[in-house]
Amino acid sequence: MDKEINHKAEQILIHAYGDASVLEHGSVVLPPPGAGEIRVRHTAIGVNFVDIYHRTGLYPLPALPGGLGVEAAGVVEALGPGVPGLAVGQRIAYAGPPTGAYSTARNLSAAQAIALPDAVADDTAAALLLRGITAHMLFQHVRPLRAGDTVLVQAAAGGLGLVLAQWAKALGATVIGTVSSEAKAALAREHGLDHAINYRERAVLDAVRELTDGRGVDYAIDGIGGQTLADSVRAVRPFGMVASVGQVSGAVGLDLALLGGGRNVAFARPSVFGLMADPVLYREGAQATLAQLQGGLRATVAEVLPLAQAAEAHRRLEAGANAGAILLRP
């Protein structure tokens, strides 16, 4: 059949680094899947801040022009030689490099495919898989979270923040989170947040000290960078930990002297892509995410935009206009 010889797919790619205007809508002809590969037809595509880092060149792509996107769900359309355990028509999701998820279809290593149970919708998987693996990494490998711990989550109403709040709460932690509005505070509370701090109305450090009787939190997770990261360090108790997982503000910019001086705060800059480079850890994180979904983890999808409007999705994500995840629909 012709479609087994080649397959035309629409895609979003960039020819140069820059703002959202560099995203271009084009097409590509996919060859048949090679050995150990599948072709997946996407049904839902996750939009993540790492896509913006790739677009701006903060995390350079292997080559230009290049595609964006590291997370999607879809249906297996074709199998290459030597692919056990998967079938044409099967629903799967995946996360991680190589980039290229902003497309209607692509060829992909079968090792990345995570079979989806009937109870997990495609939109849920595309909104949660990468964030779920990140949460598992943070709470299992970076600093094992124990019942009774207190966690500070910066940007608690964002796509990752809502997952972290639920995951930490399920592990028995008390969760404090920062938000920018009462509406976002209410949403985060619905997802397990114990205490919301509106940073536009109150100093975060003052609020954390009050909520912890002056002790500080055991663990702070920061995806903002800059001054917010410095505040996260100051909010942690002696011998606690800070994990920096992004730099929405544009730079990490941490003065390492903040970690010492009697504070003795541990600092981690973990890479979820680094973790997922190990196939065992990738599948461990994916299965942990599916288990959390079975246990009640909820996906909050703020908006679904057509694939051709990927630039608008980036603008909205950068502006912090949405609470929850943004998806692209092929």
Phi, psi and chi 1 to 4 in degrees:
 res  aa     phi    psi   chi1   chi2   chi3   chi4
   1 MET       -  149.3  -63.6  175.6   61.6      -
   2 ASP   -58.5  -40.4  -72.6  -14.1      -      -
   3 LYS   -66.5  -18.1   69.0  177.0 -177.3  178.2
   4 GLU   -82.9  -15.5  -62.5  -52.4  -35.4      -
   5 ILE   -83.7  -48.7  -62.4  172.6      -      -
   6 ASN  -152.9  166.2   54.3   53.4      -      -
   7 HIS  -147.2  125.7 -179.2   87.9      -      -
   8 LYS   -89.2  132.1 -172.0  174.6 -178.5  179.4
   9 ALA  -131.0  146.4      -      -      -      -
  10 GLU   -85.3  149.2  -62.0  177.5   25.6      -
  11 GLN  -152.2  160.7   65.6  174.3  176.3      -
  12 ILE  -109.5  128.8  -59.3  -66.4      -      -
  13 LEU  -143.3  170.2   71.2  163.8      -      -
  14 ILE  -125.7  145.6   61.7  172.3      -      -
  15 HIS  -103.2  -14.0  -73.5   81.2      -      -
  16 ALA  -153.6  156.0      -      -      -      -
  17 TYR   -78.4  149.5  -61.3  118.6      -      -
  18 GLY   165.3 -157.0      -      -      -      -
  19 ASP   -79.5 -173.2   61.9   21.0      -      -
  20 ALA   -61.7  -19.0      -      -      -      -
  21 SER   -68.5  -14.0   66.2      -      -      -
  22 VAL   -79.1  -10.9  -57.8      -      -      -
  23 LEU   -70.7  128.9  -87.7   67.0      -      -
  24 GLU  -123.0  144.0  -60.6  179.5   21.8      -
  25 HIS   -97.4  123.2 -174.1 -104.5      -      -
  26 GLY  -144.9 -160.9      -      -      -      -
  27 SER  -142.3  161.5   62.7      -      -      -
  28 VAL  -146.4  149.1   64.6      -      -      -
  29 VAL  -100.1  118.5  175.4      -      -      -
  30 LEU   -89.3  132.0  -61.1  174.8      -      -
  31 PRO   -75.3  169.2   29.4  -35.7      -      -
  32 PRO   -57.7  148.5  -22.2   32.9      -      -
  33 PRO   -57.8  138.4  -19.6   30.1      -      -
  34 GLY   -82.3 -173.3      -      -      -      -
  35 ALA   -59.5  129.1      -      -      -      -
  36 GLY    76.2   11.4      -      -      -      -
  37 GLU  -114.5  161.7  -70.8 -174.2  -24.6      -
  38 ILE  -127.7  160.0   62.1  171.5      -      -
  39 ARG  -106.8  127.7 -174.5  173.0   70.6 -125.9
  40 VAL  -115.0  133.2   55.6      -      -      -
  41 ARG   -94.0  116.4  173.4  176.8   54.0   81.6
  42 HIS   -72.7  142.4  -68.0  144.7      -      -
  43 THR  -115.9  -24.1   55.1      -      -      -
  44 ALA  -154.6  136.5      -      -      -      -
  45 ILE  -124.8  127.9  -58.8  162.8      -      -
  46 GLY   -80.5  142.7      -      -      -      -
  47 VAL  -110.4  124.0  178.9      -      -      -
  48 ASN  -129.2  159.2  -64.7  -80.2      -      -
  49 PHE   -62.8  -27.6 -107.2   99.7      -      -
  50 VAL   -63.0  -27.4   70.4      -      -      -
  51 ASP   -63.3  -37.3  -55.3  -18.8      -      -
  52 ILE   -68.9  -41.3  -66.7  171.4      -      -
  53 TYR   -61.0  -37.8  -58.5  152.0      -      -
  54 HIS   -67.3  -42.0  -74.7  144.8      -      -
  55 ARG   -64.0  -38.2 -171.5 -157.2   74.5 -148.8
  56 THR   -82.6  -14.9   61.7      -      -      -
  57 GLY    91.2    1.2      -      -      -      -
  58 LEU   -58.1  -42.6  179.8   64.8      -      -
  59 TYR  -113.3   94.9  -62.0  166.5      -      -
  60 PRO   -61.6  145.6  -21.7   33.2      -      -
  61 LEU   -75.6  158.8  -63.7  174.3      -      -
  62 PRO   -58.2  -32.3  -24.5   33.8      -      -
  63 ALA  -162.0  157.4      -      -      -      -
  64 LEU  -116.9  143.6  -67.2  177.1      -      -
  65 PRO   -66.7  155.3   25.8  -34.8      -      -
  66 GLY  -148.5  154.4      -      -      -      -
  67 GLY   -88.1  161.8      -      -      -      -
  68 LEU  -115.8  167.4  -62.7 -179.9      -      -
  69 GLY   101.4  131.9      -      -      -      -
  70 VAL  -129.4   17.0  -65.3      -      -      -
  71 GLU  -157.6  133.5  177.2  177.1   42.0      -
  72 ALA  -164.9  166.4      -      -      -      -
  73 ALA  -126.3  155.7      -      -      -      -
  74 GLY  -178.6 -161.2      -      -      -      -
  75 VAL  -123.8  135.4  177.8      -      -      -
  76 VAL   -68.7  124.0  176.3      -      -      -
  77 GLU  -103.1  -29.0  -80.4 -163.4  -33.2      -
  78 ALA  -155.2  151.8      -      -      -      -
  79 LEU  -117.4  135.9  -57.5  173.2      -      -
  80 GLY   -83.9  175.4      -      -      -      -
  81 PRO   -61.8  143.3  -20.1   32.3      -      -
  82 GLY    72.7   41.5      -      -      -      -
  83 VAL  -118.7   95.1  176.7      -      -      -
  84 PRO   -86.5  155.7   33.1  -34.4      -      -
  85 GLY    82.5   -1.0      -      -      -      -
  86 LEU  -127.2  156.3  -67.6  172.5      -      -
  87 ALA  -138.9  149.9      -      -      -      -
  88 VAL   -59.2  134.6  171.5      -      -      -
  89 GLY    93.8   -8.4      -      -      -      -
  90 GLN   -76.5  141.8 -173.5  170.6    3.5      -
  91 ARG   -85.8  132.2  -63.1  170.0   54.4 -113.8
  92 ILE  -140.4  166.0   62.2  100.0      -      -
  93 ALA  -136.0  164.3      -      -      -      -
  94 TYR  -155.8  163.0   67.1   88.9      -      -
  95 ALA  -149.1  154.0      -      -      -      -
  96 GLY   104.4  170.0      -      -      -      -
  97 PRO   -69.9  162.0   23.8  -30.6      -      -
  98 PRO   -75.9  155.8   28.7  -36.5      -      -
  99 THR   -67.0  165.0   59.9      -      -      -
 100 GLY   135.9    9.0      -      -      -      -
 101 ALA   -71.7  -19.9      -      -      -      -
 102 TYR   -75.5   73.3  -72.0   11.9      -      -
 103 SER  -160.0  160.3   59.0      -      -      -
 104 THR   -75.2  -28.2   54.4      -      -      -
 105 ALA  -158.2  158.8      -      -      -      -
 106 ARG  -159.6  161.8   70.4 -176.4  -63.5 -165.5
 107 ASN   -90.0  141.4  -67.9  -19.4      -      -
 108 LEU  -146.6  146.6 -176.6   77.2      -      -
 109 SER   -60.3  129.5  169.1      -      -      -
 110 ALA   -61.4  -23.9      -      -      -      -
 111 ALA   -64.7  -21.0      -      -      -      -
 112 GLN   -84.5  -17.1  -77.5 -171.5  -92.2      -
 113 ALA   -72.1  127.2      -      -      -      -
 114 ILE  -110.5  114.5  -56.6  -62.6      -      -
 115 ALA   -63.6  134.3      -      -      -      -
 116 LEU   -98.7  130.2  -68.3  179.2      -      -
 117 PRO   -69.2  158.7   21.6  -28.5      -      -
 118 ASP   -57.8  -30.9  -68.8  -17.9      -      -
 119 ALA   -75.9  -11.7      -      -      -      -
 120 VAL  -103.7  113.4  177.5      -      -      -
 121 ALA   -71.1  155.4      -      -      -      -
 122 ASP   -58.7  -44.2  -68.3    9.6      -      -
 123 ASP   -61.6  -38.9  -76.6    7.9      -      -
 124 THR   -63.0  -45.6  -62.6      -      -      -
 125 ALA   -64.0  -42.9      -      -      -      -
 126 ALA   -68.3  -26.5      -      -      -      -
 127 ALA   -86.0  -20.3      -      -      -      -
 128 LEU  -121.2  -20.9  -83.2 -175.8      -      -
 129 LEU   -61.8  -52.7 -175.7   58.1      -      -
 130 LEU   -63.2  -41.5 -178.7   61.3      -      -
 131 ARG   -68.4  -35.1  -65.4  175.1  172.8  107.7
 132 GLY   -67.1  -42.5      -      -      -      -
 133 ILE   -63.8  -37.2  -64.8  172.4      -      -
 134 THR   -62.4  -45.5  -58.4      -      -      -
 135 ALA   -61.5  -43.7      -      -      -      -
 136 HIS   -60.2  -43.5  175.6   72.9      -      -
 137 MET   -59.3  -46.3  172.7 -172.0   73.4      -
 138 LEU   -67.4  -38.3  -71.1  167.3      -      -
 139 PHE   -98.5   -7.3  -64.8  143.4      -      -
 140 GLN  -115.9  -40.4  178.9   65.3   36.8      -
 141 HIS  -105.6  -37.9  -66.8  -74.1      -      -
 142 VAL   -76.5  -53.5  177.4      -      -      -
 143 ARG  -147.3  103.4 -177.6 -167.9 -177.2  -80.6
 144 PRO   -53.6  123.7  -27.8   36.3      -      -
 145 LEU   -85.4  134.0 -164.1   65.9      -      -
 146 ARG  -114.6  150.3  -61.4  177.3  -69.3  -89.2
 147 ALA   -57.1  134.4      -      -      -      -
 148 GLY    98.3  -14.2      -      -      -      -
 149 ASP   -67.8  156.4  -77.0  -12.9      -      -
 150 THR  -114.7  128.1  -58.5      -      -      -
 151 VAL  -119.3  137.0  179.8      -      -      -
 152 LEU  -104.8  124.4  172.1   65.3      -      -
 153 VAL  -114.6  113.9  177.0      -      -      -
 154 GLN   -76.2  142.0  -62.8  -77.9    9.2      -
 155 ALA    58.1   57.3      -      -      -      -
 156 ALA   -70.7  -14.8      -      -      -      -
 157 ALA   -98.6    3.3      -      -      -      -
 158 GLY   -77.2  176.7      -      -      -      -
 159 GLY   -57.8  -47.8      -      -      -      -
 160 LEU   -72.4  -40.9  177.2   59.8      -      -
 161 GLY   -57.7  -41.5      -      -      -      -
 162 LEU   -65.9  -35.3  -67.9  174.1      -      -
 163 VAL   -69.9  -44.7  173.5      -      -      -
 164 LEU   -61.4  -41.3  -67.4  174.4      -      -
 165 ALA   -61.9  -46.0      -      -      -      -
 166 GLN   -65.3  -43.4  -65.9  178.1   80.8      -
 167 TRP   -65.6  -46.7 -156.7  -64.9      -      -
 168 ALA   -63.5  -40.1      -      -      -      -
 169 LYS   -64.0  -39.7 -168.3   64.7  179.5  174.8
 170 ALA   -63.8  -26.6      -      -      -      -
 171 LEU   -87.1    1.5  -67.1  174.6      -      -
 172 GLY    94.2   14.0      -      -      -      -
 173 ALA   -87.9  159.6      -      -      -      -
 174 THR   -92.1  129.5  -63.0      -      -      -
 175 VAL  -116.3  122.2 -169.6      -      -      -
 176 ILE  -108.7  137.2  -58.2  170.3      -      -
 177 GLY  -139.9  151.6      -      -      -      -
 178 THR   -99.7  143.2   61.7      -      -      -
 179 VAL  -142.2  169.1  -63.8      -      -      -
 180 SER  -111.1   -0.9   60.5      -      -      -
 181 SER  -157.9  163.9   68.9      -      -      -
 182 GLU   -68.5  -33.8 -178.1   50.0   43.6      -
 183 ALA   -62.8  -42.1      -      -      -      -
 184 LYS   -69.4  -34.4  -71.2 -173.7  175.2 -177.8
 185 ALA   -61.8  -43.6      -      -      -      -
 186 ALA   -63.5  -41.5      -      -      -      -
 187 LEU   -63.1  -44.6  177.7   65.8      -      -
 188 ALA   -64.5  -37.9      -      -      -      -
 189 ARG   -63.4  -36.7  -69.0 -170.9 -169.0  100.5
 190 GLU   -63.8  -21.2  -69.2  172.9    5.3      -
 191 HIS  -104.8   21.8  -72.1   72.5      -      -
 192 GLY   106.3   -6.8      -      -      -      -
 193 LEU   -65.3  131.3 -165.3   71.7      -      -
 194 ASP   -83.1  -40.6  -66.5  -67.7      -      -
 195 HIS  -137.7  123.9  -54.3  -73.4      -      -
 196 ALA  -104.6  133.3      -      -      -      -
 197 ILE  -114.9  115.6  -57.0  170.3      -      -
 198 ASN   -82.4  104.6 -173.0  -27.2      -      -
 199 TYR   -69.3  -12.2   62.6   81.7      -      -
 200 ARG   -82.4  -13.8  -68.2  178.6  173.9  170.2
 201 GLU  -114.2  -19.5  -63.1  179.7  -10.4      -
 202 ARG  -149.0  145.5 -170.6  173.5 -174.7 -163.7
 203 ALA   -66.3  128.2      -      -      -      -
 204 VAL   -61.7  -42.6  173.0      -      -      -
 205 LEU   -61.8  -42.8  -72.0  177.0      -      -
 206 ASP   -61.2  -43.6  -69.0  -16.0      -      -
 207 ALA   -66.0  -40.8      -      -      -      -
 208 VAL   -64.0  -44.2  167.8      -      -      -
 209 ARG   -60.0  -40.5  -69.6 -171.8 -176.3  106.4
 210 GLU   -66.5  -42.7 -179.2  178.4  -49.8      -
 211 LEU   -71.0  -23.1  -69.8  167.4      -      -
 212 THR  -111.3   16.5   61.1      -      -      -
 213 ASP    54.7   38.4  -64.6  -36.5      -      -
 214 GLY    82.8   -3.2      -      -      -      -
 215 ARG   -80.1  -40.4  177.7  174.7  177.3  -92.4
 216 GLY    98.3  164.6      -      -      -      -
 217 VAL   -83.7  159.1  -60.7      -      -      -
 218 ASP   -76.7  -30.4  -61.2  -65.6      -      -
 219 TYR  -151.7  129.8 -166.9    8.9      -      -
 220 ALA  -121.5  137.1      -      -      -      -
 221 ILE  -119.8  122.6  -60.6  169.4      -      -
 222 ASP  -128.7  123.4 -175.3  -72.4      -      -
 223 GLY  -113.8   14.5      -      -      -      -
 224 ILE   -99.8  -47.1  -51.8  -60.4      -      -
 225 GLY    83.8 -172.2      -      -      -      -
 226 GLY    58.6 -139.2      -      -      -      -
 227 GLN   -64.0  -32.8 -176.4   57.1   48.0      -
 228 THR   -62.4  -39.5  -58.9      -      -      -
 229 LEU   -64.4  -40.8  179.2   57.0      -      -
 230 ALA   -60.8  -40.4      -      -      -      -
 231 ASP   -65.8  -36.5  -71.1  -16.6      -      -
 232 SER   -61.8  -42.1  -65.3      -      -      -
 233 VAL   -61.8  -44.4  172.1      -      -      -
 234 ARG   -68.0  -21.2  -66.2 -173.6  178.2   98.1
 235 ALA   -83.7   -7.3      -      -      -      -
 236 VAL   -91.8  141.5  172.4      -      -      -
 237 ARG   -67.7  161.5   64.8  165.5  174.6   81.4
 238 PRO   -56.0  135.8  -27.8   36.8      -      -
 239 PHE    66.1   18.8  -64.1  100.0      -      -
 240 GLY   -87.5 -168.3      -      -      -      -
 241 MET  -139.2  147.2  172.4  170.4  -88.5      -
 242 VAL  -119.3  133.9  175.5      -      -      -
 243 ALA  -116.3  123.3      -      -      -      -
 244 SER   -99.0  117.8  169.6      -      -      -
 245 VAL  -120.1   15.1  -67.3      -      -      -
 246 GLY   174.3  176.1      -      -      -      -
 247 GLN  -147.3   66.5   56.5  -93.6    5.7      -
 248 VAL   -56.9  -32.7  173.2      -      -      -
 249 SER   -74.0  -10.1   68.4      -      -      -
 250 GLY   112.0  -17.5      -      -      -      -
 251 ALA  -158.9  147.7      -      -      -      -
 252 VAL   -72.1  -54.0  173.8      -      -      -
 253 GLY    56.8   42.7      -      -      -      -
 254 LEU   -94.6  129.5  179.8   66.2      -      -
 255 ASP   -81.5  111.8 -179.8   -1.6      -      -
 256 LEU   -61.7  -18.7  -65.1 -178.9      -      -
 257 ALA   -62.5  -23.0      -      -      -      -
 258 LEU   -65.5  -22.4  -70.1  173.6      -      -
 259 LEU   -79.9  -22.5  -56.5  174.1      -      -
 260 GLY  -103.2 -139.7      -      -      -      -
 261 GLY    61.0   34.8      -      -      -      -
 262 GLY    88.7   -9.5      -      -      -      -
 263 ARG   -80.5  -38.0  -62.3 -172.7   48.4   75.7
 264 ASN    55.0   49.6  -62.9  -54.5      -      -
 265 VAL   -94.2  130.4  173.7      -      -      -
 266 ALA   -81.8  144.2      -      -      -      -
 267 PHE  -126.9  134.5  178.0   77.1      -      -
 268 ALA  -129.0  141.9      -      -      -      -
 269 ARG  -125.1   69.0  177.5   74.9  171.1  162.9
 270 PRO   -76.7  149.6   29.3  -34.3      -      -
 271 SER  -112.7  116.6  165.2      -      -      -
 272 VAL   -67.5  -29.7   69.2      -      -      -
 273 PHE   -67.8  -35.0  -73.5  173.7      -      -
 274 GLY   -62.7  -41.8      -      -      -      -
 275 LEU   -64.6  -42.7  176.1  131.3      -      -
 276 MET   -73.1  -12.8  -68.4 -168.1  -63.9      -
 277 ALA   -65.3  -21.3      -      -      -      -
 278 ASP   -90.0  111.9 -177.7  -34.7      -      -
 279 PRO   -56.4  -33.9  -22.4   33.0      -      -
 280 VAL   -67.4  -45.1  172.9      -      -      -
 281 LEU   -69.8  -33.9  -66.6  179.6      -      -
 282 TYR   -60.1  -49.4  170.0   60.9      -      -
 283 ARG   -70.4  -31.8  -67.1 -158.1  163.5  -90.8
 284 GLU   -61.2  -46.9  175.4 -170.3  -63.5      -
 285 GLY   -65.6  -38.9      -      -      -      -
 286 ALA   -65.6  -44.0      -      -      -      -
 287 GLN   -67.5  -34.9  -66.8  -54.3  -43.0      -
 288 ALA   -63.4  -37.8      -      -      -      -
 289 THR   -65.7  -45.3  -59.0      -      -      -
 290 LEU   -62.0  -37.3  -66.1  177.5      -      -
 291 ALA   -64.8  -41.4      -      -      -      -
 292 GLN   -64.0  -37.6  -73.3  -74.0  -23.5      -
 293 LEU   -62.1  -40.8  -76.9  166.9      -      -
 294 GLN   -66.4  -26.5  -68.0  176.3  -24.4      -
 295 GLY   -88.2    0.0      -      -      -      -
 296 GLY   119.9   -1.2      -      -      -      -
 297 LEU   -58.1  131.0  178.4   68.1      -      -
 298 ARG  -112.9  144.4  -67.4 -173.2  -67.7  138.4
 299 ALA   -97.0  133.4      -      -      -      -
 300 THR  -111.7  108.8  -63.0      -      -      -
 301 VAL   -97.8  112.4  176.9      -      -      -
 302 ALA   -74.9  -36.9      -      -      -      -
 303 GLU  -161.3  147.1 -165.0  159.5   12.4      -
 304 VAL  -122.8  121.7 -180.0      -      -      -
 305 LEU  -116.9  153.1  -64.0  172.4      -      -
 306 PRO   -62.7  151.0  -19.1   30.6      -      -
 307 LEU   -53.0  -38.9  176.0   62.1      -      -
 308 ALA   -64.2  -16.3      -      -      -      -
 309 GLN  -101.1   30.2  -65.9 -177.3   21.0      -
 310 ALA   -58.4  -36.6      -      -      -      -
 311 ALA   -61.3  -41.0      -      -      -      -
 312 GLU   -66.0  -36.8  178.9   60.8   22.7      -
 313 ALA   -60.4  -41.7      -      -      -      -
 314 HIS   -63.5  -43.7  -83.8 -142.2      -      -
 315 ARG   -61.3  -41.9  -67.5 -174.8 -173.9  102.1
 316 ARG   -69.3  -38.6  -64.4 -174.8 -173.0 -171.9
 317 LEU   -65.7  -43.8 -174.2   60.2      -      -
 318 GLU   -64.8  -32.7  -72.1  178.3  -69.8      -
 319 ALA   -79.1  -10.5      -      -      -      -
 320 GLY    67.4   26.8      -      -      -      -
 321 ALA   -77.7  -19.4      -      -      -      -
 322 ASN  -112.1  143.8  -65.9   86.4      -      -
 323 ALA  -102.8  122.0      -      -      -      -
 324 GLY   102.7 -167.1      -      -      -      -
 325 ALA   -90.9  153.1      -      -      -      -
 326 ILE  -113.3  132.9  -60.1  175.3      -      -
 327 LEU  -117.9  156.1  -61.9 -179.7      -      -
 328 LEU  -110.4  138.7  -63.1  174.4      -      -
 329 ARG  -108.0  118.0 -174.6   76.8   71.5 -146.9
 330 PRO   -63.2      -  -20.2   31.2      -      -
